[in-house]
């Protein structure tokens, strides 16, 4: 128990340090609330992002019914495992257009959670950085001179608290409430020239900032039963209804002087726009509903294979503050297949026999359409679960290779490799005393 609290404090310090950094350099984070950060735990992502499998030593953030379950009982029913997990990520991305390419590197805090058993009930809470904005774009005019520079930062976080109940030996249900908070800042810098195509002394800058907050809910159901004496059937379902985020907005125009050597901007004549008069000081962002269903089979502590389908009604998304003519949102979906294999979980002859070998792949329609092109993503993943001593504690690693976007219609293609590292700690807090 002391180990978990100590690790919790360390993780919170890591969270504070890393959450202030941009965890994406994707130009597609310019749209909506940015690029989605959280796509499952390291174990989920190593199996193509499926979350249908649930066990007694790993948290499952995507289905709140996982906060309880018969499979959490251990040690002749003397106690159930309290689960703590924290995850970090790193990405390397190649950005390509039909004419040029560049590279970007980012590191991020991915998630933090604690799952506590309470009889037939279970409770889970934690923090998830949900989305991130971190782009730098530029465009030229007909004279091939710089016309606009765009940049953005910020993102959306989710702090959640959920409860689950074990209906019977096979079925558990649960829900969690998620408080959304964060801010997004978008900056547009326009370069102005005289009749001789020489840059003017002052350039024009516009800064739009949105401070976001709101509450949403997630409901889940998990089934685990026997097909035969050796085969288990796993099923999961979760649903998050459509919700709204409250956005408090500000807009500032300024003339700026640019330092040609450092690129630093020195604003003069800043003007705070009265958004209240045009009804944009406070707006609502409509966020999509999300439905997830998964199914899989496996042999306990040996192997598992499953498939999962997720649908989001992304076409309902709206943002009154910023409207972009060449883009729109469409419904999105993701199809995932993955699994794991354990040579011999009880082996004492070598650690390689007790490793969990995971693999999977996914295909995603992101819901973003730009210049008439749907932005799609595809990836394959591999990972290991490595015993780390203690009470079934383990380190989980993931490598994910994929592609997002296209070079068609003057767009950008991203080829990325993502690395995830997570720590799962397990401890017994509630043990019946046998001797006084």
Secondary structure by P-SEA (a helix, b strand, c coil): caaaaaaaaaaaaaaaaccccccccccccccccccccccccaaaaaacccccccccccccccccccccccccccccccccccccccccbbbbbbbbccccccccccccccccbbbbbcccbbbbbbccccbbbbbccccccccccccbbbbbbbbbbbbbcccccccccccccbbbbbbbbbbbbbbbbbbbbccccccccbbbbbbbbbbbbbbbbbbbbbbbbbccccbbbbbbbbbbccbbbbbbbbbbbbbbbbcccccbbbbccccccccccccccbbbbbbbbbbbbbcccccccccccbbbbbbbccccccccccccccccccccccccccccccccccccccccccbbbbbcccccccccccccbbbbbbbcbbbbbccccccccbbbbbbbbbccccccccbbbbbbbbbbbbbbbbbbcbbbbccc
